[in-house]
Amino acid sequence: MSGKSVLLLQAFVEDDSARTIQEGGVPRAASVGAERIFGTSVYFAEGMCYISASDLFHGRISSARDEGDRCNVIIKSTLFIKSANRPSNYPESELPEVAFAGRSNVGKSTLINSLVNRRGLVRTSSTPGRTQLLNFFNINEQFVLVDLPGYGFAKVPLAIKKAWGPMLRTYLQQRAQLRAVVLLFDIRRVPREEDLQLLDWLEEFAIPTIPVVTKIDKVSRSQRAGQLQPILEATGLPRDAFTLFSALSKEGREEIWERIEAALEDGAD
């Protein structure tokens, strides 16, 4: 939001009491009306301004990316649809899909929860490899986020390990509405066979890929380049193909959203 632009948002929260958020200057009104907010997020249709319900309630504005144009407030939802392990179980939907993939314990659940600003949308587990199905989530009634099973955890039963490859390959090959895959790499780990196999499938099926390096807060800034080099060499991808993400500082969050939005727009053409 530019310095001269202002936002006055009046929202009715769960107890029906009206609260006001104002950012600088002479306010312009954008009202939710009598809508209620139940742990969802508020999006502005023009300029993709974004405010979470928590920030609304506590009087904070998390981020806003408009250029001063009047924003129309729309209440959007984030809903779990279903889990599936084969095409016959996939949800029937014409909405475009963006899938998230990565090794067990790469921080996939944390990244997804951060992107949608919902702590519990995707459950994080102390036991890597817990996600063993494709999980589908409706985001804002605009696209479907698909949480793909994590891979590479040694203690997962052999039968599940063997099922991982066919399950993911089938989804990638047959899901026509898939627009992009956000592929995660831990900055402290060199990509292994499963990572590279998945990358090969994405290239084979010509699926746009959004590579993200997670857990960058685990290394110092001076160590980043050295930690990234083995990832670049193993994947054969250039440095500018990767977005770095920190769950603590939220660095990279907006860039990931921008790349997702671009993939959705390109797929709509």
Secondary structure, 3 states (H helix, E strand, C coil): CCCCCCEEEEEECCCCCEEEEEECCCCCEEEEEEEECCCCEEEECCCCCEEEHHHHHHCCCCECCCCCCCCCEEEECEEEEEEECCHHHCCCCCCCEEEEECECCCCHHHHHHHHHCCCCCCCCCCCCCCCCCEEEEEECCCEEEEECCCECCCCCCHHHHHHHHHHHHHHHHHCCCEEEEEEEEECCCCCCHHHHHHHHHHHHCCCCEEEEEECHHHCCHHHHHHHHHHHHHHHCCCHHHCEECCCCCCCCHHHHHHHHHHHHHHHHC
